[in-house]
């Protein structure tokens, strides 16, 4: 059957965008939340510093510079040595680290078991990280947990990184979800601020790299990764209650 123009009905109609799902979804930060990666990042940064005749980083120093992506990390490292890193050095650092992000990095205790438990309980999961996209994907693949995440959204894949809430919004969009049943989990003030700006709850990961004060405004705090299922269940039950 055709219409008066000779075309099939709806032939030229634009395709409808797929409906966004309202299932519960957890957005995880990566470094300091899922993965303890400070040794590898500090080592690569230390090589760049030493090439300039500057002292390498201690792990405690490196932990304090993490949270806002690789570029900001190396800028902070050089600033701590009263030096300025060049754009070429930044590019070299990012390229070298991205090529092999997992040497001594490892999952925090209980990560894989908890991810499996959450998946079995009906939670969907995604990663929202300020880390470079290629490095994040490589790390998750190498450590064997990429399959648990419906989306991975790195800091260089968006126009605005955490603490900007648009980074969380883009992660949810890529995953195919809306934010009314989303929860953010992270160890950095950027995670807490982004979640608050988007209007979703945030669980602060106390085992991560930031000082406890960074999680002051979080909705919940978790001392260990294995605490997450119970906290998430409580948050989901609250969200189900009628207004």
N, C-alpha and C positions, 0 to 999 in steps of 0.2 A: 504494500500500500504506500502511496506517495501523497504529499500535499500538493497544493496548487502550483508550487514552484518546481515540482518533479522530484523533490528530494524526499527521502524517507523521514518520517517524523522524528525529530530529535537528532538527526544525523549531524547537524552542525552545532548542537548544544555543547557547551563546555562541560568537561567531566567534573563531577562533584568531588571536592576534597574529602578524603576519608574522615569519618567522624572520630574525634579524639576520645580516647577511652578514659573512664573515670575509676578504673581499678587502682588500688593503692600502689604507690611507687616510691622507692627510696632513691635519692640522689646521693651518691658517695663522692666525697673528695678522694684523692688518690694518695699522694705523698703525706705520710704522717697519719693516715687514716686506715687505708687498706695495706699499704706497703711501707716498710722502713727502708727508705732509699738514701738516707743521708750519707752513708759511707761512699757510695759511688759518685754522688754529686760533689761531695767535698773533695774527693780524690781528683776528679776532672778539673774542678776549680783550682785546686792546689797546683796542678801541673801548669796551668796558665799563669798563676801568680809567680811560681818559681822561674818561669821563662823570662819574667821581668825582674828577677832578682829579689822578689818579695817573699816573705814567710808564708808557708802554706796555712790552710785553715785547720783549726781543731774541730772536732765533731760538735762540740758545744756551740762554737761560733757559727758553724754551718747551719745548725738547727734554727738559730735565731734569724737567719736570712731567708729561710724558705717560706713559701706560701703564696707568692705572687708571680710565679713563673721563673723560668731559667734566666731570662735576661735581667730581671730585677735582682735575682740571686747574685749573679756575678758582678753586677754594678755595686751591690752592697758590700761584697767581699773586697773589691778594690778600694772602695771608699773607706773601709775599715783600716786599710793600709796607707791611707792618705794618698791614694793614686786614682787615676781615672782610666777606666777601661775603654779601648777604642771600639768602634763599630766592627772592625775586622776581627778583633779578639772575641767580641761577643758572638759573632757568627761562627768562629772557629770552635768556641766552647760549646755552643748549641749543637753544632754538627757532630763533634766528637762524642758528646754525651748521648745524643740521639741515636748514633750508630750502634752503641752498646750500653743501654741503660741498666742492664742487670748483670752485674758481676758478683757483688756481695749483697745486693738488695734482697730482701726477703719479705714474705707475708708476715703480718703480725700473728701471734698465736690465735688459733681457732677461726681464722678468717674463712677458709674454704668450707669448713663444717657449718658455720653460721650462715653463709651465703646459700648453701644447699637447704638448710632448715627454713630460711626465709622464702626461698623459691617454692618449697613444698607447702608452705603456709599461704601461698597465693600472692606474695609480694612480687612485683616487678622491680627491676633495679637498673640504674644507669650510673655512669661516672661523669661528674662535672669537675674538671680540674683545670687549673691555670697552667699546667704542664703542656708542652708542645704535643700536638695530636699524635704525630708519628711515634714519639717516645712513649706516650701513654698507651697506645695500642700495642706497641712492641713489648712493653713491660707486662701488660695483662696477659698477652699471649704466652710469653716466656714463663710466667709464673702459674699458668694453667687455669686462670679464672675468667678469661674473656667471655666464655660461653654463658656466664650468668647475667650479662648486661645487655639490655636491648639497645643501648646507645652509649657512645663514649664521645664527649664533647670537650676537646682540648682548648687551651687558652688562645692558640693562634688560629682557631677555626671560627672565632666569633669577633665581632667588632668591639665588644665590651666584655672584659673579664670580671670575675668576682673581685670585689664585692658588689659589682653592678648586677642587679637582679635579672637583667636581660640574658646573662650567661645561663642562669638556671632556666629561664623561659625557653631559650633555644634548645637546651638539653631535653626538656620535656617535649618540645615540638618534634625534635628528631625521634624521640622515643614513641611519639604518638599518644601522649597523655596530656590531660589538663592538670592544673596545679591544686585543685581543691582537695585532693587526697594524697598530696606529695609531702615527703619529709626529707630534710637535708641532714646529712651526717658529716661532720668535718672537725678538724682540730685547729682551725685558724679563725681569727676574727673575721676574715673575708667571708667565710662560710656562714657565720652567725649573722653578719650584716646583710648579706645577699638574701638569706632566707627571710629575715625580718622585713626587708624592703618588698619582697614578693608576697609576704603574708602567709608563709608556711612555717610549720614548726621546725626547729633545729635541735639536734642532739649533738652536744659538744663531746668530742673524743679526747678524754683526759690522757690517754696513753700516747698522744701525738707530740708534736714538736713545740707547740705554743705554751706559754705560761698559763696557769689556771685562770688568771684574770681575763684572758681572751675569750673565755666562755661565759663571762658574767651574765650576759643577756640571753643566753641560750634557753630554750624551753625545758630541756632536760640535759643531764650530764651522764656519761657512761664511763666507768672506771676501766672496764675491760671490754674487748670486742664481744665476748660471750654474753655480756649484759644486754646487747641490743634487741634480741627477740622479745624479751619481756617488756622493754620500754616501748618498742614499736607496737606491740599488741595493745598496750594501755592507750597509746595515742590513737590507734585505729578505733578502739572502743569509744573514746571520747568523741571522735569525729562522727560516729554513727548515731550519737544521741541527738534527739530532736531539739531544735532551738527553743 
